[in-house]
Amino acid sequence: MIVGLTGTYAAGKGTVAEYLIGKGFQYYSLSDELRLLLREKGIPATRDNLTKAGNELRRKYGPAFLAELAIKRLRGAPSVASAVVDSIRNPAEIAALRELKDFYMVAVDAPVDIRYERARKRNSERDPKTFSQFLTQEKREMAGRDTDQQLAACIKSADFTISNDSDYKKLYKEIERVIGEIMAKIGAAAAAAKK
């Protein structure tokens, strides 16, 4: 099973990924691919630099470029029973990943006021400092040209959505619900293939 993660800013994608890693999932991140490329060029991995580099690479090499890098890593791994691919931000990345067996796309979302408060409490250098900056950044990431970030389209094409609008206990139950539904779909597909 391969779970792709997308979603709105500060919705809890990282927390979902950490939970899955704790369940034995191998972790891959399209943003980590960007961080490696930026590090090689000596460019700081700020949110703006990551966004700019991702958009430039998609324009230069195609909108699925970052997913193709992750797919190479997945296929090169010794044994991948289950994996999570984080930071999916363009529909072409989803299309490329859907070529993998048992791939399912999961969107993580929460109300904007909750997400802003999480980002404010996290207070990392990459987080917007004001609500206005938060909304401006989100608007820029939600829809763009075909090679830019298009989170709205990615969320819309997800197979499952996790609403992270409460506490960890509820979030973990949501993750388990989604994993259970994915396992049921995989089982049903396997049974149908045997007929």
Secondary structure, 3 states (H helix, E strand, C coil): CEEEEEECCCCCHHHHHHHHHHCCCEEEEHHHHHHHHHHHHCCCCCHHHHHHHHHHHHHHHCCCHHHHHHHHHHHHCCCCCCEEEECCCCHHHHHHHCCCCCEEEEEEECCHHHHHHHHHHHCCCCCCCCHHHHHHHHHHHHCCCCCCCCHHHHHHCCCEEEECCCCHHHHHHHHHHHHHHHHHHHHHHHHHHHC
